[in-house]
Amino acid sequence: MNGVEADGVIEWAYQTLFDKYPNCRQVNLAASRLVKINLDKGKPATACAYYYWLLDNAYEDEGRAPEISRLIEGLQECQK
């Protein structure tokens, strides 16, 4: 399996986790990875959908502010 095929499998795994197991503890990780994957693929609108899902489902005491800040920076890069 080459890198491109592996990337597709990894994206599929995150997408499956996100779609089928929304109450799983790792769903936030899947959503944040899907933001990055979609930004890297040049799909900022799709990335924004996952980003907003993260915001809607985040708790203030989770300590996720640094991760969300990195995602915001990635979205800002798309506007340049």
N, C-alpha and C positions, 0 to 999 in steps of 0.2 A: 504494500500500500504506500503510495507516495504522499507527500505533504498536502497536496490539494485534496486528495481523497480523504485523508485524515481530518483535514479542516472541515469537510462536509459532514463527516461522521460526528465530530465534536459539536458542530452547530446543531445537527439533528438531535443529539443527546440533550443539549441544553433546551432546545425547543420542546422536546418530549416532556422533560421534567417540568417546564413552565406550563405546558398545556394540560398535562394529565395529573400532575401532583401539586396543585396550587397551595396546599396546606403543608407541604414538606418544608423542613427547616432550610433546605438548600435552594428553594425557589428564588430567593433574593439574589443568590450568587448566579443562578442561571440567567435571571433578568439582567444583571449588570454585565455578564459576559455577552449576552445578546445585544446589548447597547454597543459594546466595543466591536463585536463582529460586524454589525450593520454599519457602524461608522467606517470601519476599515473597508467595507465593500462599497462605500459611497452611497449609502442609503440612510441619510440623516432623518427622514420622516419616520421610517420604521424604528430607528434608534430612539427617536423622541417618544414613540409609543411605549417602549419598554422603560425609558427614563421616567415618564410620568407615572407609569404603573409603580415603579419603585418609590416615587414620592408619595403616591396615594397610600402605599402599604408600609411605609417606614414609620418607626416609632422614634420619638426624640431621644430616648435613652439607649438606643441601639449602638451608638457610637459610629454611625455610618457616614458622618459628615465628611471625612476626608475622601472616602470613595465617591460620594455624590459630587464633591468638588471636582475630582478628576474627570468624572463623566461630563460635567458642565464645561470644563475646559475643552474636552473633545468635541462637544457640540459647537462651541465657539470657533474652533479651528475650521469647521465645515463652512462657516460663514465668510471666511477669508478668501 
